[in-house]
Amino acid sequence: MTFSITARCPRTGRVGIAMAGSAPTVGNRCVFVDRQGAVALLAMADPRRGRIALGLLAAGQSAPSVVESLLAYDPHASHRQVAVVDARGTAEVHTGSQNIPWAGQRVGEGYVAMGNFLAGAQVVQALGETFEDSVDQPLEDRLLLALEAARDAGGQKQGGVGGPSCPGTGQEWSAWDLRVDVHEEPVAELRRIFEWNRPFVSYYEERATNPDMPRLKDYLQSQGLEREFGRPLPVTWKSRRG
Protein backbone atom coordinates (compact mmCIF):
# COMPACT_ATOMS: atom_id res chain seq x y z
CA MET A 1 0.00 0.00 0.00
CA THR A 2 2.68 2.41 -1.14
CA PHE A 3 3.66 4.72 -3.97
CA SER A 4 7.10 6.10 -4.73
CA ILE A 5 9.27 7.88 -7.24
CA THR A 6 12.95 6.98 -7.64
CA ALA A 7 14.97 9.37 -9.77
CA ARG A 8 18.19 11.01 -10.89
CA CYS A 9 18.69 14.65 -11.84
CA PRO A 10 20.58 14.87 -15.17
CA ARG A 11 21.87 18.39 -14.37
CA THR A 12 23.45 17.63 -10.99
CA GLY A 13 23.80 13.84 -10.97
CA ARG A 14 21.95 13.68 -7.64
CA VAL A 15 19.64 10.75 -6.94
CA GLY A 16 16.76 10.39 -4.51
CA ILE A 17 13.47 8.79 -3.57
CA ALA A 18 10.15 10.08 -2.30
CA MET A 19 7.74 7.49 -0.90
CA ALA A 20 4.42 7.37 0.92
CA GLY A 21 2.97 4.25 2.51
CA SER A 22 0.24 3.11 4.86
CA ALA A 23 2.76 1.50 7.22
CA PRO A 24 5.21 3.35 9.49
CA THR A 25 8.99 3.58 9.04
CA VAL A 26 9.02 2.91 5.30
CA GLY A 27 12.06 5.19 5.14
CA ASN A 28 13.97 2.67 7.22
CA ARG A 29 12.97 -0.49 5.34
CA CYS A 30 12.28 0.58 1.79
CA VAL A 31 14.53 3.51 0.79
CA PHE A 32 18.21 3.04 -0.14
CA VAL A 33 20.21 5.91 -1.63
CA ASP A 34 23.89 6.64 -2.13
CA ARG A 35 26.19 8.08 -4.79
CA GLN A 36 25.92 4.96 -6.96
CA GLY A 37 22.14 5.14 -7.31
CA ALA A 38 18.78 4.74 -5.62
CA VAL A 39 16.76 1.63 -4.79
CA ALA A 40 13.12 1.57 -3.69
CA LEU A 41 11.53 -1.61 -2.31
CA LEU A 42 7.74 -1.80 -2.11
CA ALA A 43 5.13 -4.45 -1.27
CA MET A 44 6.89 -7.31 0.55
CA ALA A 45 10.11 -5.39 1.08
CA ASP A 46 13.26 -7.16 2.28
CA PRO A 47 15.72 -4.49 3.50
CA ARG A 48 18.67 -6.85 3.04
CA ARG A 49 18.08 -6.71 -0.70
CA GLY A 50 18.33 -2.93 -0.66
CA ARG A 51 21.83 -3.15 0.78
CA ILE A 52 22.75 -5.83 -1.73
CA ALA A 53 21.47 -3.64 -4.56
CA LEU A 54 23.61 -0.68 -3.47
CA GLY A 55 26.63 -2.98 -3.32
CA LEU A 56 25.98 -4.19 -6.86
CA LEU A 57 25.65 -0.60 -8.08
CA ALA A 58 28.93 0.27 -6.35
CA ALA A 59 30.55 -2.66 -8.18
CA GLY A 60 29.52 -1.11 -11.49
CA GLN A 61 26.39 -3.04 -12.38
CA SER A 62 23.66 -1.20 -14.27
CA ALA A 63 20.10 -0.84 -12.99
CA PRO A 64 18.72 -3.66 -15.22
CA SER A 65 21.51 -5.98 -14.10
CA VAL A 66 20.88 -5.18 -10.43
CA VAL A 67 17.15 -5.92 -10.69
CA GLU A 68 17.88 -9.16 -12.54
CA SER A 69 20.34 -10.17 -9.81
CA LEU A 70 17.89 -9.37 -7.01
CA LEU A 71 15.14 -11.46 -8.55
CA ALA A 72 17.22 -14.39 -9.79
CA TYR A 73 17.22 -16.31 -6.50
CA ASP A 74 14.23 -14.72 -4.80
CA PRO A 75 11.43 -17.22 -4.03
CA HIS A 76 9.08 -14.31 -3.29
CA ALA A 77 9.78 -12.22 -6.39
CA SER A 78 6.13 -12.29 -7.44
CA HIS A 79 5.20 -10.38 -4.26
CA ARG A 80 7.78 -7.63 -4.65
CA GLN A 81 8.09 -4.24 -6.30
CA VAL A 82 11.62 -3.00 -6.96
CA ALA A 83 12.85 0.18 -8.63
CA VAL A 84 16.50 0.95 -9.34
CA VAL A 85 18.00 4.08 -10.91
CA ASP A 86 21.76 4.02 -11.32
CA ALA A 87 24.29 6.88 -11.38
CA ARG A 88 24.00 7.12 -15.18
CA GLY A 89 20.24 7.60 -14.99
CA THR A 90 19.32 4.16 -16.30
CA ALA A 91 16.07 3.02 -14.72
CA GLU A 92 14.64 -0.47 -14.20
CA VAL A 93 11.58 -1.76 -12.34
CA HIS A 94 9.86 -5.02 -11.37
CA THR A 95 6.24 -5.41 -10.28
CA GLY A 96 5.45 -8.97 -9.27
CA SER A 97 2.22 -10.58 -10.41
CA GLN A 98 0.94 -11.02 -6.84
CA ASN A 99 1.04 -7.36 -5.89
CA ILE A 100 -2.39 -6.08 -4.78
CA PRO A 101 -4.21 -4.15 -7.55
CA TRP A 102 -3.97 -1.51 -8.67
CA ALA A 103 -0.25 -2.11 -9.01
CA GLY A 104 2.12 -0.94 -11.70
CA GLN A 105 4.78 1.47 -12.81
CA ARG A 106 5.79 4.22 -15.20
CA VAL A 107 9.39 4.47 -16.38
CA GLY A 108 10.72 7.70 -17.86
CA GLU A 109 14.08 9.28 -18.51
CA GLY A 110 15.99 8.85 -15.27
CA TYR A 111 13.07 7.85 -13.08
CA VAL A 112 10.68 5.10 -11.98
CA ALA A 113 7.22 5.85 -10.59
CA MET A 114 5.45 2.87 -9.08
CA GLY A 115 2.96 1.71 -6.48
CA ASN A 116 0.61 -1.01 -5.31
CA PHE A 117 -2.88 -1.18 -3.76
CA LEU A 118 -3.53 2.26 -5.27
CA ALA A 119 -6.71 4.07 -6.26
CA GLY A 120 -5.77 3.51 -9.89
CA ALA A 121 -3.24 4.00 -12.66
CA GLN A 122 -3.73 7.77 -12.43
CA VAL A 123 -1.68 7.82 -9.22
CA VAL A 124 1.49 6.57 -10.91
CA GLN A 125 0.74 8.71 -13.94
CA ALA A 126 0.59 11.81 -11.71
CA LEU A 127 3.92 10.87 -10.12
CA GLY A 128 5.64 10.62 -13.48
CA GLU A 129 4.04 13.58 -15.22
CA THR A 130 4.69 15.95 -12.33
CA PHE A 131 8.31 14.87 -12.12
CA GLU A 132 8.75 15.43 -15.86
CA ASP A 133 7.00 18.83 -15.81
CA SER A 134 9.23 20.18 -13.01
CA VAL A 135 12.54 19.50 -14.77
CA ASP A 136 13.97 22.96 -14.04
CA GLN A 137 13.61 22.61 -10.27
CA PRO A 138 16.01 20.96 -7.78
CA LEU A 139 15.63 17.20 -7.42
CA GLU A 140 14.25 17.34 -3.87
CA ASP A 141 11.50 19.76 -4.96
CA ARG A 142 10.60 17.58 -7.93
CA LEU A 143 10.33 14.48 -5.74
CA LEU A 144 8.04 16.15 -3.23
CA LEU A 145 5.88 17.76 -5.90
CA ALA A 146 5.43 14.33 -7.48
CA LEU A 147 4.44 12.82 -4.14
CA GLU A 148 1.85 15.54 -3.59
CA ALA A 149 0.43 15.04 -7.08
CA ALA A 150 0.06 11.30 -6.47
CA ARG A 151 -1.76 11.97 -3.22
CA ASP A 152 -4.11 14.38 -4.98
CA ALA A 153 -4.74 11.81 -7.72
CA GLY A 154 -6.22 9.38 -5.19
CA GLY A 155 -3.19 7.87 -3.50
CA GLN A 156 -3.79 4.63 -1.67
CA LYS A 157 -7.08 2.83 -1.25
CA GLN A 158 -6.72 2.85 2.53
CA GLY A 159 -5.35 6.38 2.86
CA GLY A 160 -1.90 7.44 3.94
CA VAL A 161 -0.98 6.97 7.57
CA GLY A 162 2.65 6.02 7.18
CA GLY A 163 5.91 7.72 6.41
CA PRO A 164 7.07 9.55 3.33
CA SER A 165 10.81 9.85 2.89
CA CYS A 166 12.72 12.29 0.73
CA PRO A 167 16.45 11.64 0.73
CA GLY A 168 18.82 12.80 -1.97
CA THR A 169 22.57 12.65 -2.30
CA GLY A 170 25.24 14.45 -4.26
CA GLN A 171 28.19 13.56 -2.07
CA GLU A 172 29.07 11.09 0.68
CA TRP A 173 25.96 11.89 2.70
CA SER A 174 22.31 12.65 1.99
CA ALA A 175 21.57 16.34 1.79
CA TRP A 176 17.93 15.55 2.52
CA ASP A 177 16.62 12.70 4.67
CA LEU A 178 13.17 13.57 6.00
CA ARG A 179 10.52 11.22 7.39
CA VAL A 180 7.02 11.40 8.81
CA ASP A 181 6.04 8.16 10.47
CA VAL A 182 2.81 8.94 12.37
CA HIS A 183 0.49 11.62 11.02
CA GLU A 184 -3.03 11.84 9.60
CA GLU A 185 -1.71 13.84 6.63
CA PRO A 186 1.86 12.58 6.20
CA VAL A 187 2.55 14.16 2.81
CA ALA A 188 1.37 17.57 3.99
CA GLU A 189 3.47 17.21 7.13
CA LEU A 190 6.48 16.27 5.02
CA ARG A 191 5.99 19.48 3.05
CA ARG A 192 5.91 21.52 6.27
CA ILE A 193 9.13 19.92 7.57
CA PHE A 194 10.74 20.24 4.15
CA GLU A 195 10.18 24.00 3.97
CA TRP A 196 11.20 24.48 7.61
CA ASN A 197 14.44 22.57 7.00
CA ARG A 198 15.36 24.12 3.65
CA PRO A 199 17.66 26.90 5.00
CA PHE A 200 19.65 24.41 7.07
CA VAL A 201 20.87 22.27 4.17
CA SER A 202 23.47 24.64 2.74
CA TYR A 203 24.52 25.73 6.23
CA TYR A 204 25.40 22.23 7.42
CA GLU A 205 27.05 21.32 4.12
CA GLU A 206 29.43 24.27 4.49
CA ARG A 207 29.93 23.85 8.23
CA ALA A 208 31.26 20.32 7.69
CA THR A 209 34.50 21.81 6.30
CA ASN A 210 34.42 25.42 7.56
CA PRO A 211 34.98 25.86 11.33
CA ASP A 212 34.48 29.62 11.00
CA MET A 213 30.79 29.32 10.19
CA PRO A 214 28.63 31.36 12.59
CA ARG A 215 26.19 29.75 14.98
CA LEU A 216 23.05 28.56 13.26
CA LYS A 217 20.78 31.24 14.75
CA ASP A 218 23.24 33.96 13.73
CA TYR A 219 23.47 32.51 10.25
CA LEU A 220 19.70 32.47 9.85
CA GLN A 221 19.46 36.06 11.02
CA SER A 222 22.12 37.10 8.51
CA GLN A 223 19.99 35.54 5.78
CA GLY A 224 16.87 37.32 6.99
CA LEU A 225 15.39 34.05 8.24
CA GLU A 226 13.92 33.04 11.56
CA ARG A 227 13.18 29.59 12.93
CA GLU A 228 11.70 28.56 16.24
CA PHE A 229 13.64 25.81 18.00
CA GLY A 230 11.50 23.83 20.40
CA ARG A 231 12.23 21.79 23.49
CA PRO A 232 13.24 19.13 24.33
CA LEU A 233 16.41 18.75 22.32
CA PRO A 234 16.32 16.24 19.43
CA VAL A 235 16.67 12.57 20.40
CA THR A 236 18.05 9.92 18.05
CA TRP A 237 17.84 6.17 18.30
CA LYS A 238 19.44 3.63 16.02
CA SER A 239 20.00 -0.08 16.46
CA ARG A 240 21.13 -2.93 14.27
CA ARG A 241 20.24 -6.57 14.45
CA GLY A 242 23.35 -8.65 15.06
C-alpha positions, -999 to 999 in steps of 0.1 A, spaced: 0 0 0 27 24 -11 37 47 -40 71 61 -47 93 79 -72 129 70 -76 150 94 -98 182 110 -109 187 147 -118 206 149 -152 219 184 -144 234 176 -110 238 138 -110 219 137 -76 196 108 -69 168 104 -45 135 88 -36 101 101 -23 77 75 -9 44 74 9 30 43 25 2 31 49 28 15 72 52 33 95 90 36 90 90 29 53 121 52 51 140 27 72 130 -5 53 123 6 18 145 35 8 182 30 -1 202 59 -16 239 66 -21 262 81 -48 259 50 -70 221 51 -73 188 47 -56 168 16 -48 131 16 -37 115 -16 -23 77 -18 -21 51 -44 -13 69 -73 6 101 -54 11 133 -72 23 157 -45 35 187 -68 30 181 -67 -7 183 -29 -7 218 -32 8 228 -58 -17 215 -36 -46 236 -7 -35 266 -30 -33 260 -42 -69 256 -6 -81 289 3 -64 305 -27 -82 295 -11 -115 264 -30 -124 237 -12 -143 201 -8 -130 187 -37 -152 215 -60 -141 209 -52 -104 172 -59 -107 179 -92 -125 203 -102 -98 179 -94 -70 151 -115 -86 172 -144 -98 172 -163 -65 142 -147 -48 114 -172 -40 91 -143 -33 98 -122 -64 61 -123 -74 52 -104 -43 78 -76 -46 81 -42 -63 116 -30 -70 129 2 -86 165 10 -93 180 41 -109 218 40 -113 243 69 -114 240 71 -152 202 76 -150 193 42 -163 161 30 -147 146 -5 -142 116 -18 -123 99 -50 -114 62 -54 -103 54 -90 -93 22 -106 -104 9 -110 -68 10 -74 -59 -24 -61 -48 -42 -42 -76 -40 -15 -87 -3 -21 -90 21 -9 -117 48 15 -128 58 42 -152 94 45 -164 107 77 -179 141 93 -185 160 89 -153 131 78 -131 107 51 -120 72 59 -106 54 29 -91 30 17 -65 6 -10 -53 -29 -12 -38 -35 23 -53 -67 41 -63 -58 35 -99 -32 40 -127 -37 78 -124 -17 78 -92 15 66 -109 7 87 -139 6 118 -117 39 109 -101 56 106 -135 40 136 -152 47 159 -123 83 149 -121 87 154 -159 70 188 -158 92 202 -130 125 195 -148 140 230 -140 136 226 -103 160 210 -78 156 172 -74 142 173 -39 115 198 -50 106 176 -79 103 145 -57 80 161 -32 59 178 -59 54 143 -75 44 128 -41 19 155 -36 4 150 -71 1 113 -65 -18 120 -32 -41 144 -50 -47 118 -77 -62 94 -52 -32 79 -35 -38 46 -17 -71 28 -13 -67 29 25 -54 64 29 -19 74 39 -10 70 76 26 60 72 59 77 64 71 95 33 108 99 29 127 123 7 165 116 7 188 128 -20 226 126 -23 252 144 -43 282 136 -21 291 111 7 260 119 27 223 126 20 216 163 18 179 155 25 166 127 47 132 136 60 105 112 74 70 114 88 60 82 105 28 89 124 5 116 110 -30 118 96 -17 138 66 19 126 62 26 142 28 14 176 40 35 172 71 65 163 50 60 195 30 59 215 63 91 199 76 107 202 41 102 240 40 112 245 76 144 226 70 154 241 36 177 269 50 196 244 71 209 223 42 235 246 27 245 257 62 254 222 74 271 213 41 294 243 45 299 238 82 313 203 77 345 218 63 344 254 76 350 259 113 345 296 110 308 293 102 286 314 126 262 297 150 230 286 133 208 312 147 232 340 137 235 325 102 197 325 98 195 361 110 221 371 85 200 355 58 169 373 70 154 341 82 139 330 116 132 296 129 117 286 162 136 258 180 115 238 204 122 218 235 132 191 243 164 187 223 163 162 194 167 126 204 180 99 181 178 62 183 194 36 160 200 -1 165 211 -29 143 202 -66 144 234 -87 151 
